[in-house]
C-alpha cells in the first residue's frame, strides 16, 4: 500500500477539517527538542510527523529548542539536532528558534499573572511542596504563602530575578486549584531560581521558566496552529490551555497528542542513553550501536530507511510496542535496492592459482548492482594469488557444503572456476594456503567437461586490495524489554554487541568509499565506511545490518 492510498490518520483528518472550516488559514507546526542530548529514533517519528504534515498541507514547521534548563543543555546538542533534522531531509521555516528568545516576554507574562492574582511566590522547599501537592487519590493543600498580596509577590519575584535568593529557597507558582483531580493543575511551578549561565542568554537570568509555562506561550508567539505532542503530555493539556486563556497571547494554538514510539530491544530515554555514554558502554552518542539518529547514520542507515519506517508504523493514539525487526526490514529493504555491491574477505585464506601465468594481472568487470543499470560496473583486478574466506574451504565436506573442497570445483564470483588441489599447513597443522588450478575458459560459462561447480564464493586479489578493519555491530540489548520495571537496564546489554575483525581484505574499489555510503559486501551484509575512525591507509567499515534477520532465525530454533 502506497502512502497515497493509505487511509488518513486522525491528525490528517483534524487538519483537513480545520483548514476547510476556516479555523486556521495555514498549518504551522513545530518540532521542539530540548538540547540536553542527541536525537534518537523516537524523535525521528515526531520529526517526520511534524515536518511531513507541514509539507503535505502546504504549511510550515519550526525548529524550536526548548532551552529552559541551562543545567543540562549544551551547544553541542543544538548543533547535533540541527544536523540530524537536515540529514533526515527536512527544512525548518526561517532560522532555528529558541524558547530563550522569548524569555523577556515570558517574564513579563509571569508578572501579568501576579498582577491578576493568579501567581504567587512560594517559600516551600521542594520536599514540602511535594508533600503539599497531595497524591493521585488525595487532594493537595494550599501553601501557607498562597495568599500573599499582589504587591508582595511582585516585590519577591523581582528580587528572585535579581538574584537575592538562593536556589530552591522559593519559586513562582500559578494559583489554580490544589484540589484539582488533574495533579498538573495544583499550583504548578512556573519559575525557578537557577544561578547558572545559559548557552544563549549568558548570565542575564537567574530565574528560568518551567516547560509547562514556556511551551504553550512559545507556540502562541510563533503562531503555531497545531501543537503536536506525544501522549505523555495529554495530562498537561488543561494547564497548556489555562495559560493560553489567562494571558494576552497573540494566537491560540491547540495541542494534539499521538502515541510515542516504543521499540523492543531498544532504550530511548535520554537519561539512560547518557548513562551508556558516561559509563563507557558505548563510544559516544554517535556510537553505531546507539539508537540515536547520529549513531544510525554512522552505522550506515539511510534517511530514506528511517522515513520509510516512520511511514510503516503509522500515527495513532494507542500506545504499543513496535518490533525492532520492522526497523531492520526498512533498513535492509532500502540498502538492497540502492547499495552498490562489493566483495570483502573477513578472514582471509591465501589461494594460489598454480597454472595462472606468473606476473599476469587482468581486469574483470562486475555489475555495480544486480538490477540497477545506473550504478557503474566495478573493475576487479585478478591475478594468480587471491584471498577467500577461511570458512569457504574444507579438506572434506558433505554434500550440503557448497563451497571449495579439496579435489572439488567452485566458481569465484564474477570470475573463473577453480579446483582445490593441495593445501599448505604451518607447524601447528593449520591451513595457511590452498593450491588451486583455474579453468581460464570458464569466465561466464560452465567448464567444458560439463561438471558444474557446486557453489559460488567471493574473493579479492591478494596483490591489489584494501587492507581494512571491519566492525560487526549487533543489537545493543539482548532482552526484548531492557528497561521495563525495576530492573537495571544495563544488565540487559548484549555482551556480543561488537566484534572487531582486523586484517580484512576488500576489493580495491572500496579505497574510494565515502563515509555513510552503504555497500553490500556480497554474502556478508551491508556495510559503510566509518566516519570517525580509520584512515585512508587503514579504513574501518561498520556493518549496518546482515543480509537476513538472524535474530528471528535464532528465536525460531
C-alpha positions in Angstrom: 0.0 0.0 0.0 1.5 3.4 -1.0 1.4 6.4 1.2 -1.1 8.0 -1.2 -3.5 5.1 -0.8 -3.2 4.6 2.9 -6.2 5.8 5.0 -5.7 9.2 6.5 -4.7 9.2 10.2 -6.6 11.2 12.8 -4.2 14.2 12.7 -4.6 14.5 9.0 -8.3 14.4 9.4 -8.2 17.2 12.1 -6.0 19.4 10.0 -8.0 18.9 6.8 -11.2 19.8 8.7 -9.6 22.9 10.4 -8.5 24.2 7.0 -11.8 23.5 5.3 -13.8 25.2 8.1 -11.5 28.2 8.2 -10.5 27.7 11.8 -6.9 28.1 10.6 -5.7 29.7 7.4 -2.3 27.9 7.3 -0.9 24.9 9.1 2.1 25.8 11.3 3.7 23.0 13.3 6.9 22.8 15.3 9.5 20.3 16.5 10.6 21.4 20.0 13.5 19.3 21.3 15.3 20.1 24.5 19.1 20.3 23.7 20.1 18.0 26.5 21.2 15.0 24.4 21.2 13.7 20.9 18.0 12.8 19.0 17.0 9.2 18.8 14.7 7.0 16.7 11.7 8.1 18.8 12.4 11.7 17.9 12.5 10.7 14.2 8.8 9.7 14.4 7.9 13.2 15.7 10.2 14.9 13.2 8.7 13.0 10.2 5.2 13.7 11.5 5.5 17.4 12.2 7.6 18.3 9.1 5.7 15.8 7.0 2.3 17.3 7.9 3.5 20.8 7.2 4.7 19.7 3.7 1.6 17.8 3.0 -0.7 20.7 3.7 1.5 23.5 2.3 2.3 24.9 5.7 5.5 25.5 7.7 7.3 23.7 10.6 9.6 25.5 13.0 12.6 24.0 14.8 12.5 25.4 18.3 14.9 24.5 21.1 13.2 24.1 24.4 16.1 25.5 26.3 14.7 26.4 29.7 17.1 24.3 31.8 20.7 25.5 31.5 21.9 22.8 33.8 21.6 20.1 31.1 21.8 21.9 27.8 24.8 22.4 25.6 25.6 24.0 22.2 27.0 20.6 21.1 23.4 19.2 21.3 22.0 22.1 19.5 24.4 21.6 16.6 23.8 17.8 16.6 20.0 18.3 16.4 20.2 20.7 13.5 22.4 18.2 11.6 20.1 15.3 12.3 16.9 17.2 11.2 18.6 18.3 8.0 20.1 14.8 7.3 16.6 13.3 7.6 15.6 15.6 4.7 13.7 18.3 6.3 13.9 22.1 6.3 12.6 24.3 9.1 10.9 27.6 8.5 13.3 30.6 8.8 16.0 30.5 11.4 16.1 27.9 14.2 14.2 29.3 17.2 14.8 29.1 20.9 12.5 29.3 23.9 15.2 31.6 25.3 14.3 34.1 22.5 11.1 34.7 24.4 12.5 34.9 28.0 11.7 38.7 28.2 8.1 38.2 27.1 7.6 35.1 29.3 9.0 37.1 32.3 6.5 39.9 31.6 3.6 37.4 31.3 4.6 35.9 34.7 4.3 39.4 36.1 0.9 39.7 34.4 -0.3 36.6 36.2 0.9 38.0 39.5 -1.0 41.3 38.9 -4.1 39.2 38.1 -3.7 37.5 41.5 -3.1 34.2 39.6 0.5 33.6 40.6 2.4 33.9 43.9 5.9 33.4 45.3 6.1 30.3 47.4 8.8 29.7 50.1 8.1 25.9 50.5 11.1 23.8 50.0 10.9 21.2 47.1 10.2 18.5 49.7 7.5 20.5 51.4 5.9 21.4 48.0 5.7 17.7 47.1 4.0 16.9 50.4 1.5 19.8 50.0 0.8 18.7 46.4 -1.1 15.5 47.5 -1.4 12.3 45.5 -3.5 11.0 42.7 -6.0 9.8 45.2 -5.8 12.7 47.8 -6.2 16.4 47.1 -3.4 18.8 47.9 -3.5 21.6 50.4 -2.8 25.3 49.9 0.7 26.6 50.5 0.8 29.0 53.5 2.2 31.6 51.1 -0.6 31.3 48.7 -2.5 34.4 49.9 0.4 36.9 49.7 -0.6 40.2 48.3 0.0 41.2 44.7 2.4 43.9 45.8 4.4 41.4 48.0 4.6 38.9 45.2 5.7 41.5 42.7 8.5 42.5 45.0 9.6 39.0 45.8 9.6 37.9 42.2 11.7 41.0 41.3 14.1 40.0 44.0 14.2 36.4 42.7 15.1 37.7 39.3 17.7 40.0 40.8 19.5 37.0 42.4 18.8 37.9 46.0 17.6 34.4 47.0 19.3 31.0 46.9 18.4 28.2 44.6 15.5 26.1 46.0 14.5 28.8 48.6 11.4 29.9 46.7 9.6 29.6 43.4 6.8 31.3 41.4 3.7 29.2 41.2 0.5 29.6 39.3 -2.6 29.9 41.5 -5.1 27.4 40.1 -6.6 24.7 42.3 -4.9 22.5 44.9 -7.8 20.1 44.9 -7.9 19.6 41.1 -8.2 16.0 40.0 -5.5 16.7 37.5 -2.4 17.0 39.6 -0.7 19.2 37.0 -3.2 22.0 37.9 -2.3 22.0 41.6 -0.5 25.3 41.6 2.4 24.3 39.3 5.8 26.0 39.4 6.3 28.4 36.6 9.6 30.0 37.6 12.6 28.5 39.5 15.8 30.1 40.6 18.8 28.6 38.9 22.0 30.6 39.2 23.7 29.3 36.1 24.8 30.7 32.8 22.7 29.9 29.7 24.1 28.8 26.4 22.1 31.5 24.6 21.5 34.3 27.1 24.7 34.1 29.2 24.3 35.5 32.7 21.3 37.7 32.0 18.9 35.4 34.0 19.0 33.6 37.3 15.3 32.6 37.1 14.1 30.3 34.4 10.5 29.3 33.3 9.2 25.8 33.6 8.5 23.8 30.4 4.8 23.9 31.1 4.8 27.7 31.3 7.1 28.3 28.4 5.8 25.7 25.9 2.3 27.0 25.1 3.3 30.6 25.2 6.2 29.9 22.8 3.7 28.2 20.5 1.4 31.3 20.6 4.3 33.7 19.9 5.2 31.7 16.8 1.7 31.3 15.6 1.7 27.5 15.9 -1.7 26.3 14.8 -1.4 22.6 15.8 0.9 21.8 18.7 1.5 18.1 18.2 2.9 16.2 21.2 3.2 12.6 22.4 0.6 11.1 24.7 2.5 11.8 28.0 1.6 15.5 27.5 -2.1 14.7 27.4 -2.5 15.3 31.2 -0.7 18.6 30.8 -3.1 19.9 28.1 -5.5 21.5 30.7 -2.6 23.5 32.0 -1.4 24.4 28.5 -4.9 25.7 27.8 -5.1 27.5 31.2 -2.1 29.6 30.5 -3.3 30.4 26.9 -6.7 31.5 28.3 -5.2 33.7 31.1 -2.5 35.6 29.2 -2.7 38.1 26.4 -1.1 35.8 23.8 -1.2 36.7 20.1 -2.6 33.4 18.9 -4.4 30.4 20.3 -2.6 27.1 19.4 -4.3 23.8 20.1 -2.5 20.8 21.4 -3.0 17.3 20.0 -1.4 14.1 21.2 -0.2 10.9 19.4 1.4 7.7 20.7 5.2 7.9 21.0 7.4 5.2 19.6 8.1 2.2 21.8 10.7 -0.2 20.2 11.6 -3.5 21.7 15.3 -4.4 22.3 15.8 -0.6 22.5 16.2 2.1 25.1 15.3 5.7 24.1 15.4 7.5 27.4 17.9 10.3 27.0 18.9 9.9 30.6 19.7 6.2 30.1 21.4 6.8 26.8 23.6 9.4 28.5 24.4 6.8 31.2 25.6 4.4 28.4 27.9 7.1 27.2 29.1 8.2 30.6 29.8 4.7 31.8 31.7 3.7 28.7 29.3 1.0 27.4 29.4 2.8 24.0 31.8 5.2 22.4 29.8 8.4 22.5 26.3 9.5 21.4 27.1 8.7 17.8 28.2 5.1 18.5 26.8 2.8 15.8 25.1 0.7 18.5 23.1 3.6 19.8 19.5 4.3 18.6 20.4 7.9 18.1 20.0 9.4 14.7 23.7 10.2 14.5 24.6 6.7 15.6 22.4 5.2 13.0 23.8 7.5 10.4 27.4 6.5 11.3 26.3 2.8 11.1 25.1 3.3 7.5 21.4 3.6 8.0 19.9 6.0 5.4 17.4 8.8 6.0 15.1 7.2 3.4 15.0 4.0 5.5 14.1 5.9 8.7 11.4 7.9 6.9 10.0 4.6 5.5 10.0 3.1 8.9 8.1 6.0 10.3 5.6 5.7 7.5 5.2 2.0 8.1 4.4 2.3 11.8 1.7 4.9 11.3 0.2 7.5 13.6 -2.3 6.6 16.3 -3.4 7.4 19.8 -2.9 3.9 21.1 0.4 3.0 22.8 2.0 -0.1 21.5 5.5 -1.6 21.1 6.9 -1.9 17.6 9.1 -4.9 16.8 12.6 -3.6 16.0 12.6 -6.1 13.2 10.3 -3.7 11.3 13.0 -1.0 11.5 15.6 -3.6 10.4 13.4 -4.6 7.5 13.1 -0.9 6.3 16.9 -0.6 6.6 17.6 -3.8 4.7 15.0 -3.1 2.1 16.4 0.3 1.3 20.0 -0.9 1.1 19.1 -3.9 -1.0 17.6 -1.6 -3.6 20.3 1.1 -3.5 23.6 -0.1 -2.1 26.3 -0.9 -4.7 27.8 -4.4 -4.4 31.4 -5.1 -3.4 33.5 -8.0 -2.1 35.3 -8.2 1.2 37.0 -11.2 2.7 36.7 -11.0 6.5 39.1 -13.9 7.5 41.5 -14.3 4.6 42.9 -17.6 3.4 45.5 -17.4 0.7 44.8 -19.2 -2.6 47.5 -19.6 -5.2 46.4 -20.5 -8.8 49.3 -22.7 -9.8 48.5 -22.7 -13.5 47.8 -18.9 -13.8 50.5 -17.1 -15.8 53.1 -15.8 -13.4 53.2 -12.0 -13.0 50.0 -11.5 -15.1 47.1 -9.4 -13.9 43.8 -8.9 -15.7 40.8 -6.6 -15.0 37.4 -8.3 -14.7 34.2 -6.5 -14.8 31.4 -7.0 -12.3 28.0 -5.2 -12.0 27.6 -2.4 -9.5 24.1 -3.7 -8.7 22.2 -6.8 -10.0 19.2 -4.7 -11.2 20.4 -1.1 -11.2 22.0 -0.2 -14.5 22.6 3.3 -13.3 25.2 2.1 -10.8 28.6 1.8 -12.6 30.3 -1.6 -13.1 33.3 -2.4 -10.9 36.7 -3.3 -12.2 38.3 -6.2 -10.3 42.0 -7.0 -10.6 42.6 -10.7 -11.0 45.9 -12.4 -10.6 47.5 -15.7 -9.6 47.2 -15.0 -5.8 43.8 -14.4 -4.2 42.2 -14.4 -0.8 39.0 -16.3 0.0 37.1 -16.7 3.3 38.7 -19.2 5.6 35.2 -20.8 6.2 34.8 -21.2 2.4 37.3 -24.1 2.3 37.4 -27.5 3.8 39.5 -30.5 3.1 36.5 -32.7 3.4 32.8 -31.9 3.5 29.4 -33.4 3.0 27.1 -32.7 0.0 25.4 -29.8 1.8 28.6 -27.8 1.8 28.5 -25.6 -1.4 32.0 -24.1 -1.3 35.5 -25.1 -2.0 36.6 -28.6 -1.1 39.8 -30.4 -1.7 39.5 -32.1 -5.1 36.3 -30.2 -6.0 35.4 -27.2 -8.0 33.8 -23.9 -7.1 33.2 -20.6 -9.0 34.8 -17.4 -8.0 32.2 -14.7 -8.1 32.3 -12.7 -11.4 35.4 -14.8 -12.4 36.5 -18.3 -13.2 36.0 -21.8 -11.9 38.8 -23.2 -9.7 39.6 -26.6 -8.3 41.4 -27.2 -4.9 44.4 -29.5 -5.5 46.6 -29.2 -2.4 46.9 -27.5 1.0 49.8 -25.9 2.7 49.9 -26.1 6.5 52.0 -24.5 9.2 53.8 -26.2 12.0 50.6 -26.2 14.1 48.8 -28.1 11.4 46.7 -25.1 10.4 45.9 -24.5 6.7 47.6 -21.3 5.6 47.3 -21.7 1.8 45.3 -23.6 -0.8 46.9 -24.5 -4.1 44.3 -24.5 -6.9 44.1 -24.8 -10.6 42.0 -22.3 -12.6 40.0 -23.1 -15.8 40.5 -19.9 -17.8 37.8 -20.9 -20.2 35.0 -20.6 -17.6 34.6 -16.8 -17.5 30.8 -16.5 -17.8 30.3 -20.2 -18.7 30.5 -23.7 -17.3 33.5 -26.0 -17.6 33.8 -27.8 -20.9 33.7 -31.2 -19.1 30.2 -30.5 -18.0 30.9 -30.8 -14.3 29.3 -27.7 -12.8 30.8 -26.2 -9.7 28.8 -26.7 -6.5 28.8 -23.1 -5.4 30.0 -19.5 -5.8 32.3 -17.8 -3.3 33.7 -14.3 -3.1 37.3 -13.3 -3.3 39.8 -10.4 -3.7 43.2 -10.1 -5.3 46.0 -10.7 -2.8 48.1 -8.2 -4.6 45.7 -5.4 -5.1 43.2 -4.9 -2.3 42.2 -2.6 0.6 43.5 -3.8 3.9 40.8 -2.8 6.4 39.2 -3.3 9.8 35.6 -4.5 9.9 33.3 -3.9 12.9 30.4 -6.3 13.2 27.8 -4.5 15.3 24.8 -6.3 16.7 21.8 -5.2 18.9 22.9 -3.4 22.0 20.4 -5.2 24.2 19.6 -8.9 24.2 16.3 -8.6 26.1 13.1 -7.6 24.5 12.2 -5.1 27.2 15.5 -3.9 28.7 14.1 -1.0 30.8 10.7 -2.3 31.9 10.0 -2.5 35.6 12.6 -2.1 38.4 15.5 -4.0 36.8 18.7 -2.3 35.9 18.7 -1.9 32.1 22.5 -2.2 32.0 22.2 -5.8 32.9 20.5 -6.4 29.5 23.4 -5.1 27.5 24.3 -7.7 24.9 27.9 -8.8 25.6 28.3 -9.7 21.9 27.2 -6.4 20.5 30.5 -5.7 18.8 33.1 -7.9 17.1 36.2 -6.3 15.6 38.0 -8.0 12.7 41.4 -6.8 11.6 43.4 -7.8 8.5 40.3 -8.0 6.3 40.7 -7.6 2.6 38.3 -5.6 0.4 38.2 -5.1 -3.3 40.3 -2.2 -4.5 37.3 0.0 -5.5 36.5 0.5 -1.8 39.6 2.7 -1.5 37.2 5.4 -2.8 34.4 4.6 -0.4 32.8 7.7 1.3 31.6 7.7 4.9 27.9 6.8 5.4 27.6 5.4 1.9 26.2 1.9 2.1 27.7 -1.1 0.3 26.5 -4.7 0.2 29.6 -6.9 0.9 28.4 -9.8 -1.0 27.3 -12.8 1.2 28.3 -10.8 4.3 25.8 -8.0 4.8 25.6 -4.2 4.4 28.5 -2.0 5.4 29.7 1.6 5.3 32.9 3.4 5.9 33.2 4.7 9.4 33.2 8.5 9.7 35.0 8.7 13.0 37.9 6.1 12.9 40.2 4.7 10.4 42.3 6.3 7.7 43.0 6.2 4.0 45.7 3.6 4.7 43.6 1.5 7.1 39.9 2.2 6.7 37.2 0.9 9.1 33.9 -0.5 7.8 30.8 -0.8 10.0 28.2 -3.5 9.5 24.9 -1.8 9.1 22.8 -4.9 9.1 23.0 -8.5 7.9 21.5 -9.8 4.7 18.9 -11.8 6.7 17.2 -11.5 10.0 19.5 -13.7 12.1 17.7 -12.8 15.4 14.4 -14.1 14.1 16.1 -17.3 13.0 17.7 -17.8 16.4 14.4 -17.3 18.2 12.6 -19.8 15.9 15.1 -22.6 16.6 
